[in-house]
Amino acid sequence: MGERKFSTPERIEQRAYELYVERGGEDGGDLADWLAAERELTELPEQPNSNAPQARATAANLQATPPKGLP
């Protein structure tokens, strides 16, 4: 049987609980834990050899180039 797949809210809940335990299980930080977990799990990881600058430049060029046949 394979590993269970969690939905995003379940994953965030699990990670928020892990953060709670990591900080000693003290009450009062549930929102901060949730937001930190959400940020960790929903942001795209940095890619060291990313083509992002090139992709942005290409997208900018496409937006700046008028369609053929228009003045």
N, C-alpha and C positions, 0 to 999 in steps of 0.2 A: 504494500500500500504506500502511496506517495505522501509527500509532505502536504499538510493542509494549507490551502491558499486562503489568506485573510483579506477581507475587503479593506479599503483604505481606512475607514473609521476604526475597525478592529485593530489594525496595525498601529494607528496613532494611539489608541487606548493602551495597547500593550507597551509601547515605547514610553508613554507618559508614566505608566506604572513603574517601569524600569528606572526612569529618572527620579521618581519619588523615592524608590528604595535606595538609589545611589546617593541621594542627599540626606539619608538617615531616617526616612519615613516621617518627617515632621509635617504636621498639618499646616495648611494655609498657602501652599504653593501649587495647588491643583491647576489653576488656570495657566500659570507660567510653565508648568510641566507639559500641559496639553499643547500650548503654543510652540514650545521648543520641539516637541515630538513631531508636530504637524510640519514645522519648518524643515526639520531633518528629513522627513519622509516624502515631502512633496516638491522640494527644490531639486533641480537637476544638479547632479554632481559636476564639479569642475573637470574638464577634460584637458590634461596637460598638452596634448598635441592637437587641440581642437582646431577646426577650420572655421570657427565662429567669426573671426574678423573678416575672413575672405567671404563667408556667406553673407555677412551684413553688407559688405561692399558690393557684392553682386546684386543683392536685393535693392540697394540704393541706386545702382546703375539701371536696373530694370524699371524702377519707378521714375527715373529721370529721363528715360528714353521714350519719346513719343512714338505711337504706333506708326508703322509705315503707311504712306499715303496721306498723312496729315501734314499740314504746313508747320 
